[in-house]
């Protein structure tokens, strides 16, 4: 679920960038980055436990 949200925000950022909304694109990329980081941390914890 986290990775799906990250991809959704990445696509939203790309569309916003193409349409010229640079601030929305940056914000969406920031959210996507944090979702991927959280996903990786949860995956590592799940593999360890």
mmCIF entry with sequence, helices, sheets and N, C-alpha, C, O atoms, coordinates in Angstrom:
data_MODEL
# 
_entry.id   MODEL 
# 
_entity.id                         1 
_entity.type                       polymer 
_entity.pdbx_number_of_molecules   1 
# 
_entity_poly.entity_id                      1 
_entity_poly.type                           'polypeptide(L)' 
_entity_poly.nstd_linkage                   no 
_entity_poly.nstd_monomer                   no 
_entity_poly.pdbx_seq_one_letter_code       
;(UNK)(UNK)(UNK)(UNK)(UNK)(UNK)(UNK)(UNK)(UNK)(UNK)(UNK)(UNK)(UNK)(UNK)(UNK)(UNK)
(UNK)(UNK)(UNK)(UNK)(UNK)(UNK)(UNK)(UNK)(UNK)(UNK)(UNK)(UNK)(UNK)(UNK)(UNK)(UNK)
(UNK)(UNK)(UNK)(UNK)(UNK)(UNK)(UNK)(UNK)(UNK)(UNK)(UNK)(UNK)(UNK)(UNK)(UNK)(UNK)
(UNK)
;
_entity_poly.pdbx_seq_one_letter_code_can   XXXXXXXXXXXXXXXXXXXXXXXXXXXXXXXXXXXXXXXXXXXXXXXXX 
_entity_poly.pdbx_strand_id                 A 
# 
loop_
_entity_poly_seq.entity_id 
_entity_poly_seq.num 
_entity_poly_seq.mon_id 
_entity_poly_seq.hetero 
1 1  UNK n 
1 2  UNK n 
1 3  UNK n 
1 4  UNK n 
1 5  UNK n 
1 6  UNK n 
1 7  UNK n 
1 8  UNK n 
1 9  UNK n 
1 10 UNK n 
1 11 UNK n 
1 12 UNK n 
1 13 UNK n 
1 14 UNK n 
1 15 UNK n 
1 16 UNK n 
1 17 UNK n 
1 18 UNK n 
1 19 UNK n 
1 20 UNK n 
1 21 UNK n 
1 22 UNK n 
1 23 UNK n 
1 24 UNK n 
1 25 UNK n 
1 26 UNK n 
1 27 UNK n 
1 28 UNK n 
1 29 UNK n 
1 30 UNK n 
1 31 UNK n 
1 32 UNK n 
1 33 UNK n 
1 34 UNK n 
1 35 UNK n 
1 36 UNK n 
1 37 UNK n 
1 38 UNK n 
1 39 UNK n 
1 40 UNK n 
1 41 UNK n 
1 42 UNK n 
1 43 UNK n 
1 44 UNK n 
1 45 UNK n 
1 46 UNK n 
1 47 UNK n 
1 48 UNK n 
1 49 UNK n 
# 
_struct_asym.id          A 
_struct_asym.entity_id   1 
# 
loop_
_struct_conf.conf_type_id 
_struct_conf.id 
_struct_conf.pdbx_PDB_helix_id 
_struct_conf.beg_label_comp_id 
_struct_conf.beg_label_asym_id 
_struct_conf.beg_label_seq_id 
_struct_conf.pdbx_beg_PDB_ins_code 
_struct_conf.end_label_comp_id 
_struct_conf.end_label_asym_id 
_struct_conf.end_label_seq_id 
_struct_conf.pdbx_end_PDB_ins_code 
_struct_conf.beg_auth_comp_id 
_struct_conf.beg_auth_asym_id 
_struct_conf.beg_auth_seq_id 
_struct_conf.end_auth_comp_id 
_struct_conf.end_auth_asym_id 
_struct_conf.end_auth_seq_id 
_struct_conf.pdbx_PDB_helix_class 
_struct_conf.details 
_struct_conf.pdbx_PDB_helix_length 
HELX_P HELX_P1 AA1 UNK A 2  ? UNK A 19 ? UNK A 2  UNK A 19 1 ? 18 
HELX_P HELX_P2 AA2 UNK A 22 ? UNK A 48 ? UNK A 22 UNK A 48 1 ? 27 
# 
_struct_conf_type.id          HELX_P 
_struct_conf_type.criteria    ? 
_struct_conf_type.reference   ? 
# 
loop_
_atom_site.group_PDB 
_atom_site.id 
_atom_site.type_symbol 
_atom_site.label_atom_id 
_atom_site.label_alt_id 
_atom_site.label_comp_id 
_atom_site.label_asym_id 
_atom_site.label_entity_id 
_atom_site.label_seq_id 
_atom_site.pdbx_PDB_ins_code 
_atom_site.Cartn_x 
_atom_site.Cartn_y 
_atom_site.Cartn_z 
_atom_site.occupancy 
_atom_site.B_iso_or_equiv 
_atom_site.pdbx_formal_charge 
_atom_site.auth_seq_id 
_atom_site.auth_comp_id 
_atom_site.auth_asym_id 
_atom_site.auth_atom_id 
_atom_site.pdbx_PDB_model_num 
ATOM 1   N N  . UNK A 1 1  ? 0.814  -1.195  0.000   1.00 0.00 ? 1  UNK A N  1 
ATOM 2   C CA . UNK A 1 1  ? 0.000  0.000   0.000   1.00 0.00 ? 1  UNK A CA 1 
ATOM 3   C C  . UNK A 1 1  ? 0.859  1.260   0.000   1.00 0.00 ? 1  UNK A C  1 
ATOM 4   O O  . UNK A 1 1  ? 0.553  2.217   -0.712  1.00 0.00 ? 1  UNK A O  1 
ATOM 5   N N  . UNK A 1 2  ? 1.925  1.271   0.788   1.00 0.00 ? 2  UNK A N  1 
ATOM 6   C CA . UNK A 1 2  ? 2.796  2.446   0.814   1.00 0.00 ? 2  UNK A CA 1 
ATOM 7   C C  . UNK A 1 2  ? 3.458  2.676   -0.538  1.00 0.00 ? 2  UNK A C  1 
ATOM 8   O O  . UNK A 1 2  ? 3.588  3.813   -0.992  1.00 0.00 ? 2  UNK A O  1 
ATOM 9   N N  . UNK A 1 3  ? 3.873  1.584   -1.178  1.00 0.00 ? 3  UNK A N  1 
ATOM 10  C CA . UNK A 1 3  ? 4.552  1.745   -2.463  1.00 0.00 ? 3  UNK A CA 1 
ATOM 11  C C  . UNK A 1 3  ? 3.572  2.232   -3.528  1.00 0.00 ? 3  UNK A C  1 
ATOM 12  O O  . UNK A 1 3  ? 3.957  2.974   -4.432  1.00 0.00 ? 3  UNK A O  1 
ATOM 13  N N  . UNK A 1 4  ? 2.309  1.821   -3.427  1.00 0.00 ? 4  UNK A N  1 
ATOM 14  C CA . UNK A 1 4  ? 1.300  2.298   -4.378  1.00 0.00 ? 4  UNK A CA 1 
ATOM 15  C C  . UNK A 1 4  ? 1.061  3.792   -4.204  1.00 0.00 ? 4  UNK A C  1 
ATOM 16  O O  . UNK A 1 4  ? 0.931  4.523   -5.186  1.00 0.00 ? 4  UNK A O  1 
ATOM 17  N N  . UNK A 1 5  ? 1.003  4.243   -2.957  1.00 0.00 ? 5  UNK A N  1 
ATOM 18  C CA . UNK A 1 5  ? 0.839  5.674   -2.699  1.00 0.00 ? 5  UNK A CA 1 
ATOM 19  C C  . UNK A 1 5  ? 2.051  6.465   -3.196  1.00 0.00 ? 5  UNK A C  1 
ATOM 20  O O  . UNK A 1 5  ? 1.908  7.569   -3.721  1.00 0.00 ? 5  UNK A O  1 
ATOM 21  N N  . UNK A 1 6  ? 3.242  5.889   -3.025  1.00 0.00 ? 6  UNK A N  1 
ATOM 22  C CA . UNK A 1 6  ? 4.449  6.567   -3.489  1.00 0.00 ? 6  UNK A CA 1 
ATOM 23  C C  . UNK A 1 6  ? 4.429  6.717   -5.008  1.00 0.00 ? 6  UNK A C  1 
ATOM 24  O O  . UNK A 1 6  ? 4.791  7.770   -5.534  1.00 0.00 ? 6  UNK A O  1 
ATOM 25  N N  . UNK A 1 7  ? 4.010  5.673   -5.708  1.00 0.00 ? 7  UNK A N  1 
ATOM 26  C CA . UNK A 1 7  ? 3.925  5.756   -7.169  1.00 0.00 ? 7  UNK A CA 1 
ATOM 27  C C  . UNK A 1 7  ? 2.857  6.765   -7.585  1.00 0.00 ? 7  UNK A C  1 
ATOM 28  O O  . UNK A 1 7  ? 3.050  7.511   -8.545  1.00 0.00 ? 7  UNK A O  1 
ATOM 29  N N  . UNK A 1 8  ? 1.743  6.793   -6.875  1.00 0.00 ? 8  UNK A N  1 
ATOM 30  C CA . UNK A 1 8  ? 0.686  7.755   -7.168  1.00 0.00 ? 8  UNK A CA 1 
ATOM 31  C C  . UNK A 1 8  ? 1.196  9.190   -7.019  1.00 0.00 ? 8  UNK A C  1 
ATOM 32  O O  . UNK A 1 8  ? 0.948  10.029  -7.885  1.00 0.00 ? 8  UNK A O  1 
ATOM 33  N N  . UNK A 1 9  ? 1.905  9.472   -5.929  1.00 0.00 ? 9  UNK A N  1 
ATOM 34  C CA . UNK A 1 9  ? 2.429  10.818  -5.728  1.00 0.00 ? 9  UNK A CA 1 
ATOM 35  C C  . UNK A 1 9  ? 3.529  11.140  -6.744  1.00 0.00 ? 9  UNK A C  1 
ATOM 36  O O  . UNK A 1 9  ? 3.681  12.295  -7.141  1.00 0.00 ? 9  UNK A O  1 
ATOM 37  N N  . UNK A 1 10 ? 4.294  10.133  -7.165  1.00 0.00 ? 10 UNK A N  1 
ATOM 38  C CA . UNK A 1 10 ? 5.311  10.356  -8.188  1.00 0.00 ? 10 UNK A CA 1 
ATOM 39  C C  . UNK A 1 10 ? 4.665  10.737  -9.518  1.00 0.00 ? 10 UNK A C  1 
ATOM 40  O O  . UNK A 1 10 ? 5.126  11.658  -10.193 1.00 0.00 ? 10 UNK A O  1 
ATOM 41  N N  . UNK A 1 11 ? 3.607  10.036  -9.890  1.00 0.00 ? 11 UNK A N  1 
ATOM 42  C CA . UNK A 1 11 ? 2.888  10.365  -11.129 1.00 0.00 ? 11 UNK A CA 1 
ATOM 43  C C  . UNK A 1 11 ? 2.257  11.751  -11.022 1.00 0.00 ? 11 UNK A C  1 
ATOM 44  O O  . UNK A 1 11 ? 2.298  12.531  -11.974 1.00 0.00 ? 11 UNK A O  1 
ATOM 45  N N  . UNK A 1 12 ? 1.675  12.055  -9.864  1.00 0.00 ? 12 UNK A N  1 
ATOM 46  C CA . UNK A 1 12 ? 1.093  13.382  -9.648  1.00 0.00 ? 12 UNK A CA 1 
ATOM 47  C C  . UNK A 1 12 ? 2.162  14.467  -9.788  1.00 0.00 ? 12 UNK A C  1 
ATOM 48  O O  . UNK A 1 12 ? 1.907  15.522  -10.369 1.00 0.00 ? 12 UNK A O  1 
ATOM 49  N N  . UNK A 1 13 ? 3.347  14.210  -9.260  1.00 0.00 ? 13 UNK A N  1 
ATOM 50  C CA . UNK A 1 13 ? 4.435  15.183  -9.357  1.00 0.00 ? 13 UNK A CA 1 
ATOM 51  C C  . UNK A 1 13 ? 4.860  15.376  -10.811 1.00 0.00 ? 13 UNK A C  1 
ATOM 52  O O  . UNK A 1 13 ? 5.110  16.503  -11.239 1.00 0.00 ? 13 UNK A O  1 
ATOM 53  N N  . UNK A 1 14 ? 4.941  14.302  -11.559 1.00 0.00 ? 14 UNK A N  1 
ATOM 54  C CA . UNK A 1 14 ? 5.331  14.426  -12.964 1.00 0.00 ? 14 UNK A CA 1 
ATOM 55  C C  . UNK A 1 14 ? 4.297  15.205  -13.766 1.00 0.00 ? 14 UNK A C  1 
ATOM 56  O O  . UNK A 1 14 ? 4.655  16.044  -14.593 1.00 0.00 ? 14 UNK A O  1 
ATOM 57  N N  . UNK A 1 15 ? 3.020  14.933  -13.528 1.00 0.00 ? 15 UNK A N  1 
ATOM 58  C CA . UNK A 1 15 ? 1.957  15.655  -14.231 1.00 0.00 ? 15 UNK A CA 1 
ATOM 59  C C  . UNK A 1 15 ? 1.977  17.132  -13.842 1.00 0.00 ? 15 UNK A C  1 
ATOM 60  O O  . UNK A 1 15 ? 1.841  18.002  -14.703 1.00 0.00 ? 15 UNK A O  1 
ATOM 61  N N  . UNK A 1 16 ? 2.145  17.415  -12.562 1.00 0.00 ? 16 UNK A N  1 
ATOM 62  C CA . UNK A 1 16 ? 2.187  18.804  -12.111 1.00 0.00 ? 16 UNK A CA 1 
ATOM 63  C C  . UNK A 1 16 ? 3.396  19.532  -12.695 1.00 0.00 ? 16 UNK A C  1 
ATOM 64  O O  . UNK A 1 16 ? 3.308  20.712  -13.034 1.00 0.00 ? 16 UNK A O  1 
ATOM 65  N N  . UNK A 1 17 ? 4.517  18.835  -12.811 1.00 0.00 ? 17 UNK A N  1 
ATOM 66  C CA . UNK A 1 17 ? 5.722  19.448  -13.378 1.00 0.00 ? 17 UNK A CA 1 
ATOM 67  C C  . UNK A 1 17 ? 5.512  19.792  -14.850 1.00 0.00 ? 17 UNK A C  1 
ATOM 68  O O  . UNK A 1 17 ? 5.911  20.861  -15.313 1.00 0.00 ? 17 UNK A O  1 
ATOM 69  N N  . UNK A 1 18 ? 4.879  18.870  -15.582 1.00 0.00 ? 18 UNK A N  1 
ATOM 70  C CA . UNK A 1 18 ? 4.622  19.113  -17.002 1.00 0.00 ? 18 UNK A CA 1 
ATOM 71  C C  . UNK A 1 18 ? 3.652  20.278  -17.188 1.00 0.00 ? 18 UNK A C  1 
ATOM 72  O O  . UNK A 1 18 ? 3.797  21.066  -18.122 1.00 0.00 ? 18 UNK A O  1 
ATOM 73  N N  . UNK A 1 19 ? 2.664  20.387  -16.298 1.00 0.00 ? 19 UNK A N  1 
ATOM 74  C CA . UNK A 1 19 ? 1.674  21.455  -16.405 1.00 0.00 ? 19 UNK A CA 1 
ATOM 75  C C  . UNK A 1 19 ? 2.175  22.786  -15.863 1.00 0.00 ? 19 UNK A C  1 
ATOM 76  O O  . UNK A 1 19 ? 1.494  23.803  -16.000 1.00 0.00 ? 19 UNK A O  1 
ATOM 77  N N  . UNK A 1 20 ? 3.353  22.796  -15.250 1.00 0.00 ? 20 UNK A N  1 
ATOM 78  C CA . UNK A 1 20 ? 3.951  24.044  -14.805 1.00 0.00 ? 20 UNK A CA 1 
ATOM 79  C C  . UNK A 1 20 ? 3.758  24.376  -13.344 1.00 0.00 ? 20 UNK A C  1 
ATOM 80  O O  . UNK A 1 20 ? 4.172  25.448  -12.904 1.00 0.00 ? 20 UNK A O  1 
ATOM 81  N N  . UNK A 1 21 ? 3.146  23.499  -12.582 1.00 0.00 ? 21 UNK A N  1 
ATOM 82  C CA . UNK A 1 21 ? 2.941  23.749  -11.148 1.00 0.00 ? 21 UNK A CA 1 
ATOM 83  C C  . UNK A 1 21 ? 4.139  23.190  -10.386 1.00 0.00 ? 21 UNK A C  1 
ATOM 84  O O  . UNK A 1 21 ? 4.081  22.096  -9.825  1.00 0.00 ? 21 UNK A O  1 
ATOM 85  N N  . UNK A 1 22 ? 5.212  23.955  -10.378 1.00 0.00 ? 22 UNK A N  1 
ATOM 86  C CA . UNK A 1 22 ? 6.475  23.462  -9.808  1.00 0.00 ? 22 UNK A CA 1 
ATOM 87  C C  . UNK A 1 22 ? 6.391  23.227  -8.297  1.00 0.00 ? 22 UNK A C  1 
ATOM 88  O O  . UNK A 1 22 ? 6.985  22.276  -7.789  1.00 0.00 ? 22 UNK A O  1 
ATOM 89  N N  . UNK A 1 23 ? 5.668  24.076  -7.580  1.00 0.00 ? 23 UNK A N  1 
ATOM 90  C CA . UNK A 1 23 ? 5.609  23.911  -6.123  1.00 0.00 ? 23 UNK A CA 1 
ATOM 91  C C  . UNK A 1 23 ? 4.822  22.651  -5.748  1.00 0.00 ? 23 UNK A C  1 
ATOM 92  O O  . UNK A 1 23 ? 5.196  21.936  -4.818  1.00 0.00 ? 23 UNK A O  1 
ATOM 93  N N  . UNK A 1 24 ? 3.746  22.387  -6.467  1.00 0.00 ? 24 UNK A N  1 
ATOM 94  C CA . UNK A 1 24 ? 2.970  21.167  -6.206  1.00 0.00 ? 24 UNK A CA 1 
ATOM 95  C C  . UNK A 1 24 ? 3.801  19.939  -6.568  1.00 0.00 ? 24 UNK A C  1 
ATOM 96  O O  . UNK A 1 24 ? 3.744  18.923  -5.875  1.00 0.00 ? 24 UNK A O  1 
ATOM 97  N N  . UNK A 1 25 ? 4.570  20.029  -7.648  1.00 0.00 ? 25 UNK A N  1 
ATOM 98  C CA . UNK A 1 25 ? 5.422  18.918  -8.059  1.00 0.00 ? 25 UNK A CA 1 
ATOM 99  C C  . UNK A 1 25 ? 6.484  18.626  -6.995  1.00 0.00 ? 25 UNK A C  1 
ATOM 100 O O  . UNK A 1 25 ? 6.747  17.466  -6.677  1.00 0.00 ? 25 UNK A O  1 
ATOM 101 N N  . UNK A 1 26 ? 7.084  19.667  -6.456  1.00 0.00 ? 26 UNK A N  1 
ATOM 102 C CA . UNK A 1 26 ? 8.095  19.473  -5.417  1.00 0.00 ? 26 UNK A CA 1 
ATOM 103 C C  . UNK A 1 26 ? 7.503  18.876  -4.158  1.00 0.00 ? 26 UNK A C  1 
ATOM 104 O O  . UNK A 1 26 ? 8.104  18.002  -3.532  1.00 0.00 ? 26 UNK A O  1 
ATOM 105 N N  . UNK A 1 27 ? 6.326  19.346  -3.789  1.00 0.00 ? 27 UNK A N  1 
ATOM 106 C CA . UNK A 1 27 ? 5.656  18.821  -2.598  1.00 0.00 ? 27 UNK A CA 1 
ATOM 107 C C  . UNK A 1 27 ? 5.288  17.351  -2.784  1.00 0.00 ? 27 UNK A C  1 
ATOM 108 O O  . UNK A 1 27 ? 5.453  16.546  -1.867  1.00 0.00 ? 27 UNK A O  1 
ATOM 109 N N  . UNK A 1 28 ? 4.792  17.003  -3.964  1.00 0.00 ? 28 UNK A N  1 
ATOM 110 C CA . UNK A 1 28 ? 4.422  15.611  -4.243  1.00 0.00 ? 28 UNK A CA 1 
ATOM 111 C C  . UNK A 1 28 ? 5.654  14.714  -4.259  1.00 0.00 ? 28 UNK A C  1 
ATOM 112 O O  . UNK A 1 28 ? 5.604  13.582  -3.778  1.00 0.00 ? 28 UNK A O  1 
ATOM 113 N N  . UNK A 1 29 ? 6.749  15.208  -4.803  1.00 0.00 ? 29 UNK A N  1 
ATOM 114 C CA . UNK A 1 29 ? 7.983  14.417  -4.808  1.00 0.00 ? 29 UNK A CA 1 
ATOM 115 C C  . UNK A 1 29 ? 8.491  14.200  -3.387  1.00 0.00 ? 29 UNK A C  1 
ATOM 116 O O  . UNK A 1 29 ? 9.014  13.132  -3.070  1.00 0.00 ? 29 UNK A O  1 
ATOM 117 N N  . UNK A 1 30 ? 8.342  15.203  -2.537  1.00 0.00 ? 30 UNK A N  1 
ATOM 118 C CA . UNK A 1 30 ? 8.770  15.081  -1.149  1.00 0.00 ? 30 UNK A CA 1 
ATOM 119 C C  . UNK A 1 30 ? 7.937  14.013  -0.433  1.00 0.00 ? 30 UNK A C  1 
ATOM 120 O O  . UNK A 1 30 ? 8.486  13.197  0.307   1.00 0.00 ? 30 UNK A O  1 
ATOM 121 N N  . UNK A 1 31 ? 6.632  14.013  -0.645  1.00 0.00 ? 31 UNK A N  1 
ATOM 122 C CA . UNK A 1 31 ? 5.764  12.993  -0.049  1.00 0.00 ? 31 UNK A CA 1 
ATOM 123 C C  . UNK A 1 31 ? 6.136  11.612  -0.568  1.00 0.00 ? 31 UNK A C  1 
ATOM 124 O O  . UNK A 1 31 ? 6.232  10.662  0.210   1.00 0.00 ? 31 UNK A O  1 
ATOM 125 N N  . UNK A 1 32 ? 6.346  11.491  -1.881  1.00 0.00 ? 32 UNK A N  1 
ATOM 126 C CA . UNK A 1 32 ? 6.712  10.199  -2.470  1.00 0.00 ? 32 UNK A CA 1 
ATOM 127 C C  . UNK A 1 32 ? 8.034  9.695   -1.897  1.00 0.00 ? 32 UNK A C  1 
ATOM 128 O O  . UNK A 1 32 ? 8.179  8.503   -1.624  1.00 0.00 ? 32 UNK A O  1 
ATOM 129 N N  . UNK A 1 33 ? 8.998  10.597  -1.715  1.00 0.00 ? 33 UNK A N  1 
ATOM 130 C CA . UNK A 1 33 ? 10.297 10.213  -1.153  1.00 0.00 ? 33 UNK A CA 1 
ATOM 131 C C  . UNK A 1 33 ? 10.137 9.655   0.257   1.00 0.00 ? 33 UNK A C  1 
ATOM 132 O O  . UNK A 1 33 ? 10.715 8.620   0.585   1.00 0.00 ? 33 UNK A O  1 
ATOM 133 N N  . UNK A 1 34 ? 9.348  10.342  1.095   1.00 0.00 ? 34 UNK A N  1 
ATOM 134 C CA . UNK A 1 34 ? 9.161  9.881   2.468   1.00 0.00 ? 34 UNK A CA 1 
ATOM 135 C C  . UNK A 1 34 ? 8.386  8.568   2.532   1.00 0.00 ? 34 UNK A C  1 
ATOM 136 O O  . UNK A 1 34 ? 8.662  7.728   3.388   1.00 0.00 ? 34 UNK A O  1 
ATOM 137 N N  . UNK A 1 35 ? 7.418  8.383   1.634   1.00 0.00 ? 35 UNK A N  1 
ATOM 138 C CA . UNK A 1 35 ? 6.680  7.118   1.613   1.00 0.00 ? 35 UNK A CA 1 
ATOM 139 C C  . UNK A 1 35 ? 7.587  5.959   1.236   1.00 0.00 ? 35 UNK A C  1 
ATOM 140 O O  . UNK A 1 35 ? 7.462  4.868   1.793   1.00 0.00 ? 35 UNK A O  1 
ATOM 141 N N  . UNK A 1 36 ? 8.503  6.182   0.294   1.00 0.00 ? 36 UNK A N  1 
ATOM 142 C CA . UNK A 1 36 ? 9.445  5.129   -0.087  1.00 0.00 ? 36 UNK A CA 1 
ATOM 143 C C  . UNK A 1 36 ? 10.393 4.822   1.061   1.00 0.00 ? 36 UNK A C  1 
ATOM 144 O O  . UNK A 1 36 ? 10.707 3.659   1.312   1.00 0.00 ? 36 UNK A O  1 
ATOM 145 N N  . UNK A 1 37 ? 10.854 5.860   1.766   1.00 0.00 ? 37 UNK A N  1 
ATOM 146 C CA . UNK A 1 37 ? 11.744 5.640   2.916   1.00 0.00 ? 37 UNK A CA 1 
ATOM 147 C C  . UNK A 1 37 ? 11.021 4.832   3.993   1.00 0.00 ? 37 UNK A C  1 
ATOM 148 O O  . UNK A 1 37 ? 11.590 3.895   4.554   1.00 0.00 ? 37 UNK A O  1 
ATOM 149 N N  . UNK A 1 38 ? 9.774  5.189   4.284   1.00 0.00 ? 38 UNK A N  1 
ATOM 150 C CA . UNK A 1 38 ? 9.000  4.450   5.287   1.00 0.00 ? 38 UNK A CA 1 
ATOM 151 C C  . UNK A 1 38 ? 8.793  3.012   4.834   1.00 0.00 ? 38 UNK A C  1 
ATOM 152 O O  . UNK A 1 38 ? 8.894  2.088   5.642   1.00 0.00 ? 38 UNK A O  1 
ATOM 153 N N  . UNK A 1 39 ? 8.504  2.812   3.551   1.00 0.00 ? 39 UNK A N  1 
ATOM 154 C CA . UNK A 1 39 ? 8.308  1.461   3.020   1.00 0.00 ? 39 UNK A CA 1 
ATOM 155 C C  . UNK A 1 39 ? 9.570  0.615   3.187   1.00 0.00 ? 39 UNK A C  1 
ATOM 156 O O  . UNK A 1 39 ? 9.488  -0.544  3.595   1.00 0.00 ? 39 UNK A O  1 
ATOM 157 N N  . UNK A 1 40 ? 10.715 1.177   2.880   1.00 0.00 ? 40 UNK A N  1 
ATOM 158 C CA . UNK A 1 40 ? 11.975 0.440   3.012   1.00 0.00 ? 40 UNK A CA 1 
ATOM 159 C C  . UNK A 1 40 ? 12.245 0.088   4.470   1.00 0.00 ? 40 UNK A C  1 
ATOM 160 O O  . UNK A 1 40 ? 12.673 -1.028  4.767   1.00 0.00 ? 40 UNK A O  1 
ATOM 161 N N  . UNK A 1 41 ? 12.002 1.024   5.381   1.00 0.00 ? 41 UNK A N  1 
ATOM 162 C CA . UNK A 1 41 ? 12.224 0.759   6.807   1.00 0.00 ? 41 UNK A CA 1 
ATOM 163 C C  . UNK A 1 41 ? 11.298 -0.353  7.295   1.00 0.00 ? 41 UNK A C  1 
ATOM 164 O O  . UNK A 1 41 ? 11.737 -1.257  8.007   1.00 0.00 ? 41 UNK A O  1 
ATOM 165 N N  . UNK A 1 42 ? 10.023 -0.292  6.919   1.00 0.00 ? 42 UNK A N  1 
ATOM 166 C CA . UNK A 1 42 ? 9.068  -1.324  7.329   1.00 0.00 ? 42 UNK A CA 1 
ATOM 167 C C  . UNK A 1 42 ? 9.449  -2.673  6.728   1.00 0.00 ? 42 UNK A C  1 
ATOM 168 O O  . UNK A 1 42 ? 9.326  -3.698  7.398   1.00 0.00 ? 42 UNK A O  1 
ATOM 169 N N  . UNK A 1 43 ? 9.906  -2.691  5.486   1.00 0.00 ? 43 UNK A N  1 
ATOM 170 C CA . UNK A 1 43 ? 10.320 -3.940  4.849   1.00 0.00 ? 43 UNK A CA 1 
ATOM 171 C C  . UNK A 1 43 ? 11.526 -4.554  5.550   1.00 0.00 ? 43 UNK A C  1 
ATOM 172 O O  . UNK A 1 43 ? 11.578 -5.767  5.752   1.00 0.00 ? 43 UNK A O  1 
ATOM 173 N N  . UNK A 1 44 ? 12.492 -3.723  5.921   1.00 0.00 ? 44 UNK A N  1 
ATOM 174 C CA . UNK A 1 44 ? 13.683 -4.228  6.612   1.00 0.00 ? 44 UNK A CA 1 
ATOM 175 C C  . UNK A 1 44 ? 13.275 -4.785  7.985   1.00 0.00 ? 44 UNK A C  1 
ATOM 176 O O  . UNK A 1 44 ? 13.737 -5.859  8.370   1.00 0.00 ? 44 UNK A O  1 
ATOM 177 N N  . UNK A 1 45 ? 12.440 -4.089  8.706   1.00 0.00 ? 45 UNK A N  1 
ATOM 178 C CA . UNK A 1 45 ? 11.986 -4.554  10.023  1.00 0.00 ? 45 UNK A CA 1 
ATOM 179 C C  . UNK A 1 45 ? 11.216 -5.872  9.867   1.00 0.00 ? 45 UNK A C  1 
ATOM 180 O O  . UNK A 1 45 ? 11.381 -6.783  10.679  1.00 0.00 ? 45 UNK A O  1 
ATOM 181 N N  . UNK A 1 46 ? 10.392 -5.975  8.848   1.00 0.00 ? 46 UNK A N  1 
ATOM 182 C CA . UNK A 1 46 ? 9.620  -7.206  8.632   1.00 0.00 ? 46 UNK A CA 1 
ATOM 183 C C  . UNK A 1 46 ? 10.539 -8.376  8.319   1.00 0.00 ? 46 UNK A C  1 
ATOM 184 O O  . UNK A 1 46 ? 10.286 -9.492  8.772   1.00 0.00 ? 46 UNK A O  1 
ATOM 185 N N  . UNK A 1 47 ? 11.599 -8.146  7.555   1.00 0.00 ? 47 UNK A N  1 
ATOM 186 C CA . UNK A 1 47 ? 12.535 -9.233  7.223   1.00 0.00 ? 47 UNK A CA 1 
ATOM 187 C C  . UNK A 1 47 ? 13.337 -9.653  8.456   1.00 0.00 ? 47 UNK A C  1 
ATOM 188 O O  . UNK A 1 47 ? 13.641 -10.834 8.623   1.00 0.00 ? 47 UNK A O  1 
ATOM 189 N N  . UNK A 1 48 ? 13.679 -8.698  9.317   1.00 0.00 ? 48 UNK A N  1 
ATOM 190 C CA . UNK A 1 48 ? 14.459 -9.029  10.509  1.00 0.00 ? 48 UNK A CA 1 
ATOM 191 C C  . UNK A 1 48 ? 13.611 -9.809  11.494  1.00 0.00 ? 48 UNK A C  1 
ATOM 192 O O  . UNK A 1 48 ? 14.082 -10.780 12.087  1.00 0.00 ? 48 UNK A O  1 
ATOM 193 N N  . UNK A 1 49 ? 12.364 -9.395  11.675  1.00 0.00 ? 49 UNK A N  1 
ATOM 194 C CA . UNK A 1 49 ? 11.494 -10.079 12.628  1.00 0.00 ? 49 UNK A CA 1 
ATOM 195 C C  . UNK A 1 49 ? 10.912 -11.292 11.954  1.00 0.00 ? 49 UNK A C  1 
ATOM 196 O O  . UNK A 1 49 ? 10.141 -12.029 12.569  1.00 0.00 ? 49 UNK A O  1 
# 
